[in-house]
Amino acid sequence: MRIHEITGQAGRSRILVGEVMEEAARFLPEDCPLFIVTDDNVQRTWGHRFPEARTVIPIGTGEGIKTLETVRDVCSRLLEAEADRSVFLMGIGGGIVCDITGFVASTYLRGVRFGYMATTLLAQVDAAVGGKTGVNFMGYKNMIGTFNQPEIVLCDPRHIATLPPSELGCGFAEIVKHAAIADGAYFRELERLGVKALDLDPGVMEAIVSRSVEIKARVVGRDEKEAGERRKLNFGHTLGHALEKTTGMRHGHAVSVGMAFAARLSAEKGLLSQSAVERLENLLGVLDLPVRADANAAAVIEALGRDKKRQGDVVHFVLLRGIGEAAVEKIPLALLRTLIPETVAALDGSTPR
């Protein structure tokens, strides 16, 4: 087991990589009644291994449930069970479950203790780590949320082996992102181990998950509320979120396309070599992630203009100065309006892998 910690204004978080679900009770507070939030698939597959809880609250599945209505339903169940401030709320599932659980825990009775058991690769390397919570609003991702650190995050490696390829891709995109923005040596390791990672070699995957958690924990520890350095974790997400909204692409695939676009933009601005762009695109390809997608330019531009990272007429856009080094640049919306139609036009007719 590998342990990482994040300490910030929102509390201290311990991330345990390699710990199994059956041992979860050892890390939970003994004096707090346990309430579990999960989704239908996770409960069906892993429910027999959940720690003993007063109540298990299922919330359905899919991005469509990540709403204030679901938050209302969870809070109603907590009220019906007479849950008070002494409870511990545990989200067992992927990123959607973690986001909803964290948001409910941050707001129910003005805040209760909480943690996660992350069951997807995306949740283990990204969504469950760092203290962001939130729900979608009017079709826009994570428009309403909080910063609040989970006390404990357990990453059981067995869960990864049960995931479909499309779900694995969401996690692999975030893994590539971590290496691209922060660690050139890690990027080279991914280039070397890409096939073994796709085969879900247990030792390789535990090392990869741990390294990505370490990178994100370090960044969040220095900039918990995204005032500066944490913005680098948005590499690929600016265009990615716009693609998610307008095309329905899965998060990892959209972010993958967004990273490829950001790398090309970095090269056009003279920050990144063409060979580095090709290395990034090649690694994404090895991991069965797309670098192109069909999209409607006008719709993408409209969605991008509503991104949380927009400030006035500019967007804080994450570019690369090299593999392993990111920079946040203020890119005028007018420039993106010019570039995106050309990019989308270049993408038309292609199909994501």
C-alpha positions as CSV (number, residue, x, y, z in Angstrom):
1,M,0.0,0.0,0.0
2,R,1.2,3.5,-0.9
3,I,0.0,6.5,1.2
4,H,-0.2,10.1,0.0
5,E,-1.4,13.1,1.9
6,I,-2.9,16.5,1.1
7,T,-3.1,19.2,3.8
8,G,-5.0,22.4,3.0
9,Q,-7.4,24.9,4.4
10,A,-10.2,22.5,3.6
11,G,-8.7,19.8,5.8
12,R,-6.2,16.9,5.6
13,S,-6.8,14.0,3.1
14,R,-5.1,10.6,3.2
15,I,-5.0,8.6,-0.1
16,L,-4.3,4.9,0.2
17,V,-3.3,3.3,-3.1
18,G,-3.5,-0.5,-3.0
19,E,-5.8,-0.9,0.1
20,V,-8.7,-3.3,-0.4
21,M,-12.3,-2.5,0.3
22,E,-12.6,-5.2,3.0
23,E,-10.1,-3.3,5.1
24,A,-11.9,0.0,4.9
25,A,-13.4,-0.1,8.4
26,R,-9.9,0.1,9.8
27,F,-9.6,3.7,8.4
28,L,-13.1,5.0,9.3
29,P,-13.8,6.9,12.5
30,E,-15.3,4.5,15.1
31,D,-17.6,7.1,16.7
32,C,-19.4,8.1,13.5
33,P,-22.5,6.4,12.1
34,L,-21.6,5.4,8.5
35,F,-23.8,6.4,5.6
36,I,-22.8,5.1,2.1
37,V,-23.6,6.8,-1.2
38,T,-23.1,4.6,-4.3
39,D,-24.4,3.9,-7.7
40,D,-26.5,0.9,-8.9
41,N,-23.7,-0.8,-10.8
42,V,-21.2,-0.6,-7.9
43,Q,-23.7,-1.7,-5.4
44,R,-24.6,-4.7,-7.5
45,T,-20.9,-5.7,-8.1
46,W,-19.3,-4.8,-4.8
47,G,-22.1,-4.3,-2.3
48,H,-21.4,-7.6,-0.5
49,R,-18.0,-6.2,0.4
50,F,-19.1,-2.7,1.6
51,P,-18.3,-1.9,5.3
52,E,-21.3,-2.1,7.6
53,A,-23.4,1.0,7.4
54,R,-26.5,2.4,8.9
55,T,-27.9,3.3,5.4
56,V,-26.8,2.7,1.8
57,I,-28.1,5.4,-0.6
58,P,-28.0,4.4,-4.3
59,I,-28.2,7.3,-6.9
60,G,-28.4,5.6,-10.3
61,T,-25.7,5.9,-12.9
62,G,-24.4,8.3,-15.6
63,E,-23.6,11.9,-16.1
64,G,-27.3,12.8,-16.2
65,I,-27.6,12.1,-12.4
66,K,-24.9,14.7,-11.5
67,T,-27.5,17.3,-10.6
68,L,-29.0,19.3,-7.8
69,E,-32.0,17.1,-7.9
70,T,-29.8,14.1,-7.0
71,V,-28.3,16.1,-4.2
72,R,-31.8,16.9,-3.0
73,D,-32.7,13.2,-3.0
74,V,-29.6,12.2,-1.0
75,C,-30.2,14.9,1.6
76,S,-33.9,13.8,1.8
77,R,-32.7,10.2,2.6
78,L,-30.3,11.6,5.2
79,L,-33.1,13.6,6.9
80,E,-35.4,10.5,6.8
81,A,-32.7,8.5,8.6
82,E,-32.3,11.3,11.1
83,A,-28.6,11.7,10.2
84,D,-27.0,14.4,12.3
85,R,-23.6,16.1,12.3
86,S,-21.9,13.1,13.8
87,V,-22.3,11.0,10.7
88,F,-19.5,9.9,8.3
89,L,-20.6,10.0,4.6
90,M,-18.7,7.5,2.3
91,G,-19.0,7.7,-1.4
92,I,-18.2,4.3,-3.0
93,G,-18.0,4.6,-6.8
94,G,-16.5,6.6,-9.6
95,G,-16.1,10.3,-10.1
96,I,-19.8,11.1,-10.2
97,V,-20.5,9.4,-6.9
98,C,-17.5,11.1,-5.4
99,D,-18.5,14.6,-6.6
100,I,-22.1,14.2,-5.3
101,T,-21.0,12.7,-2.0
102,G,-18.5,15.5,-1.4
103,F,-21.0,18.2,-2.3
104,V,-23.6,16.7,0.0
105,A,-21.1,16.4,2.8
106,S,-20.0,20.0,2.3
107,T,-23.5,21.4,2.6
108,Y,-25.7,19.0,4.6
109,L,-26.0,20.6,8.1
110,R,-23.3,23.0,6.9
111,G,-20.8,20.1,6.7
112,V,-20.2,16.6,7.9
113,R,-17.2,14.3,7.7
114,F,-16.7,12.2,4.5
115,G,-14.4,10.0,2.5
116,Y,-14.3,8.0,-0.7
117,M,-13.7,4.5,-2.0
118,A,-12.8,5.2,-5.6
119,T,-13.8,2.3,-7.9
120,T,-12.8,3.7,-11.3
121,L,-9.4,4.6,-12.7
122,L,-10.6,8.2,-13.3
123,A,-11.7,8.5,-9.7
124,Q,-8.5,7.0,-8.3
125,V,-6.1,9.2,-10.2
126,D,-8.2,12.4,-10.4
127,A,-11.9,12.8,-9.3
128,A,-11.5,11.5,-5.7
129,V,-8.2,13.4,-5.1
130,G,-7.8,17.1,-4.4
131,G,-11.0,18.3,-2.7
132,K,-13.1,19.5,-5.6
133,T,-16.8,18.6,-5.3
134,G,-19.7,19.7,-7.6
135,V,-22.6,19.0,-9.8
136,N,-23.6,20.1,-13.3
137,F,-26.0,22.9,-13.9
138,M,-28.0,23.7,-17.1
139,G,-25.7,21.4,-19.0
140,Y,-22.4,22.9,-17.9
141,K,-20.0,20.7,-16.0
142,N,-19.3,21.3,-12.3
143,M,-20.9,24.8,-12.3
144,I,-22.0,24.5,-8.6
145,G,-19.6,23.0,-6.1
146,T,-17.2,23.4,-3.2
147,F,-13.6,22.8,-2.2
148,N,-13.5,20.3,0.7
149,Q,-11.0,17.6,1.3
150,P,-12.2,14.0,2.0
151,E,-10.6,12.6,5.1
152,I,-9.8,9.3,3.5
153,V,-9.6,8.0,-0.1
154,L,-9.2,4.2,-0.7
155,C,-8.0,3.0,-4.1
156,D,-8.6,-0.8,-4.4
157,P,-6.7,-2.1,-7.4
158,R,-9.2,-4.9,-8.0
159,H,-11.8,-2.4,-9.1
160,I,-9.9,-1.4,-12.2
161,A,-10.0,-4.9,-13.7
162,T,-13.8,-4.8,-13.8
163,L,-14.0,-1.6,-15.9
164,P,-14.9,-1.5,-19.6
165,P,-12.4,0.0,-22.0
166,S,-14.3,3.3,-22.4
167,E,-14.2,3.8,-18.7
168,L,-10.5,3.0,-18.5
169,G,-9.8,5.5,-21.2
170,C,-11.2,8.3,-19.0
171,G,-8.6,7.4,-16.4
172,F,-5.7,7.0,-18.8
173,A,-6.4,10.5,-20.2
174,E,-5.9,12.0,-16.8
175,I,-2.7,9.9,-16.3
176,V,-1.2,11.2,-19.5
177,K,-2.2,14.7,-18.4
178,H,-0.3,14.4,-15.1
179,A,2.9,13.3,-16.9
180,A,2.6,15.9,-19.6
181,I,2.3,18.8,-17.3
182,A,4.6,17.8,-14.4
183,D,7.0,14.9,-15.0
184,G,8.9,14.2,-18.2
185,A,10.5,11.1,-16.8
186,Y,7.0,9.7,-15.9
187,F,5.9,10.5,-19.5
188,R,8.8,8.4,-20.8
189,E,7.8,5.6,-18.4
190,L,4.3,5.7,-19.8
191,E,5.6,5.5,-23.3
192,R,7.6,2.4,-22.3
193,L,4.8,0.8,-20.3
194,G,1.8,1.8,-22.4
195,V,0.9,-1.7,-23.6
196,K,1.3,-3.2,-20.1
197,A,-0.9,-0.5,-18.7
198,L,-3.6,-1.4,-21.3
199,D,-3.3,-5.0,-20.2
200,L,-3.9,-3.8,-16.6
201,D,-0.7,-5.4,-15.3
202,P,-1.3,-5.1,-11.5
203,G,2.2,-3.9,-10.5
204,V,2.3,-1.4,-13.4
205,M,-1.2,0.0,-12.6
206,E,-0.5,0.4,-8.9
207,A,2.7,2.3,-9.7
208,I,0.9,4.5,-12.3
209,V,-2.0,5.3,-10.0
210,S,0.3,6.1,-7.1
211,R,2.5,8.4,-9.3
212,S,-0.4,10.3,-10.6
213,V,-1.9,10.7,-7.2
214,E,1.5,11.9,-6.0
215,I,1.6,14.6,-8.7
216,K,-1.9,15.8,-8.1
217,A,-1.4,15.8,-4.3
218,R,1.7,17.9,-4.7
219,V,0.0,20.5,-7.0
220,V,-3.1,20.7,-4.8
221,G,-0.9,21.0,-1.7
222,R,0.6,24.2,-3.1
223,D,-2.6,25.6,-4.6
224,E,-5.7,24.1,-3.1
225,K,-8.3,26.5,-4.5
226,E,-7.0,26.9,-8.1
227,A,-5.6,30.4,-7.7
228,G,-2.5,29.6,-9.8
229,E,-0.6,26.4,-10.2
230,R,-3.6,24.1,-9.8
231,R,-4.9,25.6,-13.1
232,K,-2.3,23.4,-14.8
233,L,-4.4,20.4,-14.0
234,N,-6.9,21.7,-16.5
235,F,-4.6,20.8,-19.4
236,G,-6.9,19.5,-22.1
237,H,-10.1,20.3,-20.2
238,T,-11.0,23.7,-21.6
239,L,-11.8,22.4,-25.1
240,G,-12.5,19.0,-23.5
241,H,-15.5,20.2,-21.5
242,A,-16.8,22.1,-24.5
243,L,-16.7,18.9,-26.6
244,E,-18.3,16.9,-23.8
245,K,-21.2,19.3,-23.7
246,T,-21.7,19.6,-27.5
247,T,-20.9,16.1,-28.7
248,G,-21.7,13.8,-25.7
249,M,-18.1,12.4,-25.8
250,R,-16.9,10.6,-22.7
251,H,-14.8,12.8,-20.4
252,G,-11.5,11.0,-21.1
253,H,-11.9,11.1,-24.9
254,A,-12.9,14.7,-24.8
255,V,-9.9,15.6,-22.6
256,S,-7.6,13.6,-24.9
257,V,-8.7,15.7,-27.9
258,G,-8.4,18.8,-25.8
259,M,-4.8,17.9,-24.9
260,A,-3.9,17.3,-28.5
261,F,-5.4,20.7,-29.5
262,A,-3.5,22.4,-26.6
263,A,-0.3,20.8,-27.7
264,R,-0.7,22.0,-31.3
265,L,-1.6,25.5,-30.0
266,S,1.6,25.4,-27.9
267,A,3.6,24.6,-31.0
268,E,2.0,27.3,-33.0
269,K,2.9,29.8,-30.3
270,G,6.5,28.6,-30.4
271,L,6.4,27.0,-26.9
272,L,6.6,23.3,-27.9
273,S,8.4,21.4,-30.6
274,Q,6.5,19.5,-33.2
275,S,8.3,16.3,-32.1
276,A,6.8,16.7,-28.6
277,V,3.3,17.2,-30.1
278,E,3.8,13.9,-32.0
279,R,5.0,12.1,-28.8
280,L,1.9,13.2,-27.0
281,E,-0.4,12.2,-29.8
282,N,1.4,8.8,-30.2
283,L,1.0,8.0,-26.5
284,L,-2.7,8.9,-26.6
285,G,-3.0,6.6,-29.6
286,V,-1.2,3.7,-27.8
287,L,-3.7,4.1,-24.9
288,D,-6.7,3.9,-27.4
289,L,-7.5,7.6,-26.9
290,P,-8.6,9.9,-29.7
291,V,-6.8,13.1,-30.9
292,R,-9.6,14.1,-33.2
293,A,-13.4,14.3,-33.0
294,D,-16.4,15.6,-35.0
295,A,-18.0,18.7,-33.5
296,N,-20.0,21.8,-34.4
297,A,-17.7,24.8,-34.3
298,A,-20.3,27.4,-33.3
299,A,-21.6,25.2,-30.5
300,V,-18.1,24.4,-29.2
301,I,-17.2,28.1,-29.1
302,E,-20.4,29.0,-27.3
303,A,-19.7,26.3,-24.7
304,L,-16.1,27.4,-24.3
305,G,-17.2,30.9,-23.7
306,R,-19.1,29.8,-20.6
307,D,-16.1,27.9,-19.1
308,K,-15.3,28.5,-15.5
309,K,-11.7,29.5,-16.5
310,R,-12.9,32.4,-18.5
311,Q,-12.2,35.9,-17.1
312,G,-13.7,38.6,-19.2
313,D,-12.4,38.3,-22.8
314,V,-9.6,35.8,-22.0
315,V,-9.5,32.1,-21.0
316,H,-6.8,30.7,-18.7
317,F,-5.6,28.1,-21.1
318,V,-3.0,25.5,-20.2
319,L,-0.2,25.0,-22.7
320,L,3.0,23.0,-22.7
321,R,6.6,24.5,-22.7
322,G,7.9,20.9,-23.0
323,I,6.9,17.4,-22.0
324,G,6.6,17.7,-18.3
325,E,6.3,21.5,-18.1
326,A,3.1,23.4,-18.3
327,A,2.2,27.1,-18.4
328,V,-1.0,28.9,-17.9
329,E,-1.5,31.5,-20.6
330,K,-4.3,34.0,-21.1
331,I,-5.6,33.3,-24.5
332,P,-8.0,35.8,-26.0
333,L,-11.4,34.4,-26.8
334,A,-11.2,36.1,-30.1
335,L,-8.1,34.0,-31.0
336,L,-9.8,30.8,-29.9
337,R,-12.9,31.7,-32.0
338,T,-10.5,31.9,-34.9
339,L,-8.6,28.7,-34.3
340,I,-11.4,26.4,-33.2
341,P,-13.4,26.5,-36.5
342,E,-10.2,25.6,-38.3
343,T,-9.5,22.8,-35.9
344,V,-13.1,21.5,-36.0
345,A,-13.0,21.7,-39.8
346,A,-9.8,19.6,-39.8
347,L,-11.5,17.1,-37.5
348,D,-14.7,16.7,-39.5
349,G,-15.2,13.3,-41.0
350,S,-12.9,11.6,-38.5
351,T,-14.1,9.2,-35.9
352,P,-12.7,8.9,-32.4
353,R,-10.9,5.7,-31.8
